[in-house]
Amino acid sequence: MRLRVEFTTEPFDLDEAPAHAVVAREVVEGADLDAVDVGPFGTTVEGGADVVLAAVDALLRRTLTAGATRVSLQVNAVGEGEG
């Protein structure tokens, strides 16, 4: 199974990236994901279920430790040909 996850971390800071946002980017860029699209107000990642779920676990643990007060995410199962 393939998964696509869209997430944001809060609180936002428009002047500079907060520590939790930097950590989130490090987590997803360091994971063996098939696709990573980092945006200013949200990030989308895609890959095999085991890799994505491991990345989400690390993302939640590390961003909350780094000061995130809220992590919003949406998880979609996608077909092998989608994306």
N, CA, C and O of each residue as an XYZ file, in Angstrom:
332
protein
N       0.840     -1.179      0.000
C       0.000      0.000      0.000
C       0.888      1.247      0.000
O       1.948      1.285      0.626
N       0.420      2.257     -0.719
C       1.101      3.546     -0.741
C       0.265      4.553      0.037
O      -0.965      4.498      0.035
N       0.959      5.476      0.701
C       0.279      6.513      1.469
C       0.771      7.889      1.044
O       1.934      8.079      0.687
N      -0.148      8.835      1.094
C       0.193     10.246      0.910
C      -0.235     10.960      2.184
O      -1.371     10.807      2.634
N       0.664     11.735      2.761
C       0.386     12.476      3.984
C       0.627     13.954      3.728
O       1.654     14.352      3.179
N      -0.346     14.755      4.138
C      -0.188     16.206      4.121
C      -0.189     16.648      5.579
O      -1.027     16.202      6.362
N       0.756     17.532      5.952
C       0.800     17.965      7.345
C       1.246     19.413      7.473
O       1.898     19.972      6.591
N       0.875     19.992      8.593
C       1.368     21.308      9.001
C       1.702     21.237     10.479
O       1.112     20.457     11.227
N       2.650     22.056     10.889
C       2.968     22.191     12.307
C       2.718     23.635     12.706
O       2.886     24.553     11.903
N       2.323     23.822     13.927
C       2.036     25.164     14.436
C       2.705     25.333     15.785
O       2.991     24.335     16.447
N       2.964     26.541     16.213
C       2.487     27.821     15.684
C       3.332     28.286     14.503
O       4.505     27.934     14.373
N       2.701     29.090     13.647
C       3.375     29.674     12.496
C       4.207     30.868     12.930
O       3.898     31.531     13.920
N       5.247     31.128     12.192
C       6.037     32.346     12.359
C       6.401     32.793     10.952
O       7.156     32.113     10.256
N       5.868     33.932     10.533
C       6.094     34.397      9.173
C       7.469     35.034      8.982
O       7.904     35.216      7.845
N       8.159     35.374     10.067
C       9.471     36.007      9.954
C      10.601     34.997      9.758
O      11.524     35.230      8.976
N      10.521     33.884     10.469
C      11.541     32.841     10.320
C      10.945     31.496     10.683
O       9.985     31.407     11.449
N      11.531     30.453     10.120
C      11.017     29.105     10.378
C      11.253     28.732     11.831
O      12.388     28.778     12.304
N      10.175     28.356     12.558
C      10.359     27.918     13.942
C      11.096     26.570     13.996
O      11.154     25.835     13.010
N      11.645     26.276     15.154
C      12.427     25.036     15.313
C      11.636     23.800     14.906
O      12.189     22.899     14.275
N      10.348     23.739     15.257
C       9.560     22.549     14.920
C       9.392     22.392     13.413
O       9.314     21.265     12.924
N       9.336     23.490     12.665
C       9.234     23.414     11.205
C      10.540     22.928     10.593
O      10.531     22.157      9.633
N      11.655     23.375     11.143
C      12.963     22.923     10.675
C      13.115     21.427     10.924
O      13.594     20.690     10.062
N      12.705     20.990     12.101
C      12.779     19.565     12.445
C      11.893     18.744     11.513
O      12.301     17.678     11.052
N      10.690     19.230     11.232
C       9.777     18.514     10.329
C      10.428     18.314      8.962
O      10.362     17.231      8.381
N      11.049     19.362      8.467
C      11.711     19.267      7.163
C      12.863     18.259      7.214
O      13.034     17.467      6.288
N      13.644     18.286      8.280
C      14.744     17.332      8.427
C      14.232     15.894      8.429
O      14.821     15.015      7.801
N      13.134     15.666      9.140
C      12.580     14.304      9.236
C      12.171     13.794      7.862
O      12.570     12.698      7.467
N      11.381     14.572      7.129
C      10.874     14.072      5.853
C      11.954     14.015      4.781
O      11.925     13.133      3.922
N      12.906     14.942      4.819
C      13.977     14.893      3.833
C      14.963     13.767      4.130
O      15.662     13.303      3.229
N      15.026     13.325      5.383
C      15.913     12.231      5.748
C      15.298     10.856      5.608
O      15.998      9.847      5.689
N      13.990     10.808      5.397
C      13.302      9.520      5.247
C      13.418      9.048      3.795
O      13.663      9.848      2.892
N      13.243      7.771      3.587
C      13.349      7.179      2.248
C      12.000      7.250      1.531
O      11.465      6.236      1.084
N      11.462      8.469      1.430
C      10.155      8.677      0.810
C      10.305      8.824     -0.701
O      11.367      9.206     -1.194
N       9.244      8.520     -1.424
C       9.273      8.639     -2.878
C       9.099     10.081     -3.339
O       9.633     10.472     -4.377
N       8.351     10.872     -2.570
C       8.104     12.260     -2.946
C       7.978     13.113     -1.697
O       7.354     12.706     -0.717
N       8.573     14.300     -1.736
C       8.472     15.274     -0.649
C       8.259     16.641     -1.292
O       9.063     17.079     -2.116
N       7.173     17.309     -0.912
C       6.892     18.654     -1.407
C       6.709     19.557     -0.198
O       5.651     19.555      0.432
N       7.748     20.335      0.129
C       7.719     21.226      1.285
C       7.203     22.579      0.837
O       7.755     23.200     -0.071
N       6.128     23.031      1.489
C       5.568     24.332      1.182
C       5.597     25.233      2.402
O       5.924     24.775      3.496
N       5.261     26.511      2.236
C       5.330     27.445      3.356
C       4.299     27.170      4.450
O       4.531     27.504      5.612
N       3.173     26.571      4.096
C       2.133     26.318      5.092
C       1.704     24.860      5.148
O       0.708     24.532      5.794
N       2.435     23.994      4.488
C       2.107     22.581      4.515
C       3.098     21.788      3.698
O       3.750     22.314      2.796
N       3.201     20.522      4.025
C       4.125     19.624      3.350
C       3.383     18.362      2.979
O       2.546     17.876      3.740
N       3.692     17.827      1.801
C       3.100     16.576      1.339
C       4.226     15.581      1.091
O       5.242     15.911      0.480
N       4.028     14.360      1.575
C       4.994     13.290      1.346
C       4.258     12.063      0.850
O       3.065     11.895      1.103
N       4.974     11.209      0.145
C       4.357      9.991     -0.372
C       5.377      8.876     -0.428
O       6.565      9.102     -0.655
N       4.881      7.658     -0.214
C       5.753      6.496     -0.300
C       5.036      5.255      0.180
O       3.826      5.264      0.405
N       5.794      4.195      0.331
C       5.247      2.951      0.849
C       4.779      3.134      2.282
O       5.322      3.950      3.027
N       3.770      2.369      2.656
C       3.129      2.541      3.964
C       4.117      2.465      5.123
O       4.075      3.312      6.015
N       4.993      1.482      5.133
C       5.913      1.327      6.263
C       6.840      2.532      6.406
O       7.091      2.998      7.517
N       7.344      3.031      5.293
C       8.257      4.177      5.318
C       7.501      5.433      5.754
O       7.994      6.199      6.582
N       6.324      5.642      5.205
C       5.537      6.832      5.551
C       5.140      6.804      7.021
O       5.260      7.816      7.712
N       4.671      5.664      7.505
C       4.250      5.585      8.906
C       5.424      5.786      9.861
O       5.264      6.408     10.911
N       6.585      5.274      9.514
C       7.774      5.507     10.343
C       8.132      6.989     10.345
O       8.498      7.540     11.383
N       8.028      7.636      9.184
C       8.322      9.070      9.100
C       7.315      9.881      9.907
O       7.691     10.852     10.564
N       6.046      9.498      9.865
C       5.013     10.213     10.633
C       5.278     10.057     12.133
O       5.138     11.020     12.886
N       5.655      8.869     12.566
C       5.984      8.655     13.975
C       7.123      9.582     14.396
O       7.027     10.265     15.416
N       8.193      9.603     13.617
C       9.337     10.472     13.933
C       8.936     11.940     13.870
O       9.350     12.739     14.709
N       8.135     12.290     12.881
C       7.673     13.660     12.724
C       6.910     14.128     13.956
O       7.188     15.204     14.486
N       5.960     13.338     14.410
C       5.168     13.716     15.584
C       6.043     13.830     16.831
O       5.962     14.817     17.563
N       6.851     12.852     17.062
C       7.695     12.867     18.267
C       8.664     14.044     18.272
O       8.801     14.741     19.277
N       9.332     14.258     17.147
C      10.383     15.286     17.107
C       9.829     16.700     17.036
O      10.390     17.601     17.660
N       8.738     16.926     16.290
C       8.199     18.287     16.203
C       7.562     18.712     17.515
O       7.694     19.869     17.915
N       6.883     17.813     18.184
C       6.295     18.164     19.481
C       7.389     18.465     20.498
O       7.260     19.394     21.295
N       8.452     17.692     20.473
C       9.588     17.957     21.360
C      10.242     19.298     21.035
O      10.759     19.973     21.925
N      10.219     19.681     19.763
C      10.852     20.930     19.322
C       9.942     22.150     19.474
O      10.301     23.247     19.046
N       8.767     21.964     20.082
C       7.935     23.121     20.375
C       6.642     23.259     19.609
O       5.918     24.232     19.819
N       6.318     22.328     18.728
C       5.029     22.405     18.044
C       3.910     22.262     19.076
O       3.979     21.417     19.968
N       2.890     23.090     18.944
C       1.728     22.990     19.828
C       0.574     22.293     19.137
O      -0.417     21.927     19.771
N       0.710     22.111     17.827
C      -0.324     21.425     17.055
C       0.309     20.865     15.790
O       1.085     21.545     15.117
N      -0.026     19.630     15.476
C       0.374     19.019     14.213
C      -0.904     18.505     13.562
O      -1.589     17.641     14.110
N      -1.211     19.040     12.405
C      -2.398     18.602     11.664
C      -1.929     17.743     10.508
O      -1.013     18.118      9.776
N      -2.564     16.581     10.344
C      -2.179     15.749      9.217
C      -3.363     15.012      8.638
O      -4.344     14.704      9.314
N      -3.225     14.750      7.372
C      -4.227     13.986      6.634
C      -3.499     12.851      5.950
O      -2.477     13.065      5.299
N      -4.022     11.642      6.097
C      -3.393     10.470      5.515
C      -4.353      9.875      4.492
O      -5.524      9.640      4.789
N      -3.846      9.633      3.281
C      -4.647      9.019      2.220
C      -3.940      7.796      1.692
O      -2.734      7.828      1.444
N      -4.682      6.715      1.519
C      -4.167      5.556      0.812
C      -4.327      5.854     -0.675
O      -5.410      6.230     -1.122
N      -3.258      5.686     -1.435
C      -3.295      5.973     -2.858
C      -2.904      4.739     -3.649
O      -2.126      3.909     -3.180
N      -3.441      4.623     -4.836
C      -3.118      3.483     -5.678
C      -1.705      3.551     -6.178
O      -1.088      4.616     -6.164
N      -1.188      2.440     -6.616
C       0.189      2.367     -7.097
C       0.436      3.314     -8.273
O       1.548      3.823     -8.414
N      -0.551      3.561     -9.108
C      -0.377      4.412    -10.275
C      -0.662      5.870    -10.017
O      -0.400      6.694    -10.894
N      -1.188      6.239     -8.852
C      -1.529      7.620     -8.556
C      -0.306      8.397     -8.094
O       0.697      7.824     -7.668
N      -0.419      9.729     -8.191
C       0.617     10.579     -7.649
C       1.562     11.021     -8.702
O       2.509     11.753     -8.415
